[in-house]
Amino acid sequence: MICPFCGKEMRKGILSGDGRSAVTWKEGDRKAPLMDRIVGTGTVTAAKHTLTTFTIESYFCADCRKMLFDTDVTT
């Protein structure tokens, strides 16, 4: 995917969290392994912690530090 902000290629990955540790992003189609979560590799600083787990497929642009993912809000 091309970044709509800077026009460079974005990397596809997975946002994940377990409610006990930081939310992480890892390139590819699998969530970050335990060792990456322990040392803080891929930590997403804007995320808030909750008591639930999740994964979200997303795209990350390292140049402009933007992340995109598809979502819908149920009202």
N, C-alpha and C positions, 0 to 999 in steps of 0.2 A: 504494500500500500504506500502511496506517495503522501507525505505530510502536507496537509492543506495550508500550513503556516510558512514553511520554508522551502517546500518542493523537493526535499530529499527523501530517500527511501526510509520507511519505518520498519522496525523489527517486530514480528509477531511473537506474542508470548502469553503467559497466564498470570493473572493476579490471584493470589491466594492468601488465606489467613485462617487461623484456628481459634481465635479468641484469647489465646494465652500469650501470643508473641506478636511481633510487628507484621503488618501486611507486606508481602513480598511480590516481586515481579521476576519471572524467569523466562528467558527466550525459549521458544519451542512450544510443545503441546503438553507438558507436564509441569506440575507445581514444583516449587523449589524444594530440594532435599533438606533433611534435617540439619546437616552440617552448614549449609548456606544460611539457614534461618538462625542457627546458633551464633555464627560470626557476623550476621547482619548483611550479608551480600544480597542486593536487590531490594532492600527495605524501601517501602513507599512512605515517605514522611508525612504526606497529607492525609493519610488514612487514620480513622479512629478505630479503636479496638472495641469489640463486642464479645458476647459469649457464644457466638455461632461461628461455624466454618463456612467458607465459600471459595469458589474459583470463578474468574471472569476472563474470557478470551479478550485480549486487547493488543493494541499496537503502540509501540513506544518510539519516539524520535529523540535520539541522544543529543542531537544538535540544538534543538530548541526546547527540549525537556517537556514535551507535551505527550499525553497519552490519550488514545481514543478507544472507545468500546461502544458497542450497540446496547441500548437499553430501552425500556419502556417503563412508565410509571403508572401503576394501577390506582385509579381514583374512585 
